[in-house]
Amino acid sequence: QVQLVESGGGLAQAGGSLRLSCVASGISFKLDGMGWYRQAPGKQRELVATISIGGNTDYTDSVKGRFTISRGNARNTVYLQMNNLKPEDTAVYYCHTTTRVPWANNLWGQGTQVTVSS
């Protein structure tokens, strides 16, 4: 059974750091891409960062220079290092999969809450 499990969220002060982790289990091949999205109260879910199987990364403008996405040594593990956090980063963060295999594509984790206080 495929499962995406995020961890690492919590409460941080503005200027602080958090590191999110996501493990996608139940998939025997390496995903073409993994990403992080976030959804703040009353707002639509938005892309934060993605990383391809080759290591190419992409970030939304508001997090460039502050967040770093990386893949772990274990298959289908992805991290999001968040530095210099701002109150506007407060949201539920979701892990996401991208692959050409239909049953494993466009999967979401349950989300992890990140709250940044000013």
C-alpha positions in Angstrom: 0.0 0.0 0.0 1.4 3.4 -1.0 1.8 5.9 1.8 3.3 9.3 2.0 4.3 10.3 5.6 5.5 13.8 6.4 7.2 14.9 9.6 9.1 17.8 11.0 6.5 20.5 11.2 5.9 22.5 14.3 6.2 25.9 15.8 9.1 28.3 15.0 9.9 31.9 15.5 10.4 34.3 12.6 14.0 33.9 11.4 14.1 30.3 12.7 14.4 27.0 10.8 12.6 23.8 10.4 13.3 20.7 8.4 10.5 18.7 6.8 10.8 15.0 5.8 8.6 12.9 3.6 8.9 9.1 2.9 6.9 7.5 0.2 6.6 3.8 1.0 5.1 1.1 -1.1 6.7 2.2 -4.3 9.4 -0.1 -5.6 10.9 2.3 -8.2 12.3 5.8 -7.9 9.8 8.5 -8.5 10.4 10.9 -11.4 9.8 13.8 -9.0 8.8 14.8 -5.5 7.6 18.1 -4.2 6.3 20.1 -1.4 3.1 22.2 -1.5 1.5 24.2 1.2 -2.0 25.5 2.0 -2.6 28.4 4.4 -6.0 29.0 5.9 -8.4 30.5 3.4 -6.0 30.1 0.5 -5.4 27.7 -2.3 -2.8 25.0 -2.1 0.4 26.3 -3.8 3.6 24.8 -5.0 6.6 25.4 -2.8 9.4 23.3 -4.3 10.0 20.3 -6.5 13.0 18.1 -7.3 13.3 15.8 -10.2 14.9 12.4 -10.4 18.0 14.0 -11.8 18.2 16.5 -9.0 16.8 19.6 -10.8 15.0 21.9 -8.4 12.4 24.5 -8.7 11.0 26.9 -6.1 8.3 29.4 -5.8 9.7 32.9 -5.7 8.7 33.6 -2.1 11.0 30.9 -0.8 14.0 31.2 -3.1 17.1 31.6 -1.1 15.5 30.5 2.1 14.2 26.9 1.4 16.2 24.0 0.0 14.6 20.8 -1.3 16.7 17.6 -1.5 16.3 13.9 -1.9 17.5 11.5 0.6 19.7 8.4 0.0 16.8 6.2 0.7 14.5 5.7 -2.3 11.6 8.2 -2.4 12.6 10.3 0.5 12.5 14.1 0.2 13.4 16.9 2.6 12.6 20.6 2.8 15.1 22.7 4.8 13.4 25.9 5.7 15.5 28.8 6.9 14.8 32.4 7.8 11.1 31.5 8.3 8.5 34.2 8.0 5.0 34.3 9.5 3.6 34.1 5.9 5.2 30.6 5.7 2.6 29.4 8.1 0.6 26.6 6.4 0.0 22.9 6.2 2.8 21.5 4.1 2.1 18.5 1.8 4.4 16.0 0.1 3.6 15.1 -3.5 4.7 12.6 -6.1 5.2 12.8 -9.8 5.7 9.7 -12.0 4.7 8.2 -15.3 3.2 5.2 -13.4 -0.4 6.2 -13.0 -1.2 4.5 -9.7 1.7 6.3 -8.0 1.3 9.7 -9.7 -0.2 12.8 -8.0 -0.3 11.3 -4.5 -0.4 13.4 -1.4 0.6 13.0 2.2 -1.6 13.9 5.1 0.2 17.2 5.7 2.3 18.6 8.5 1.5 21.9 10.2 4.2 24.7 10.1 3.5 27.7 12.3 5.8 30.7 12.4 5.3 33.3 15.1 6.4 36.9 14.7 
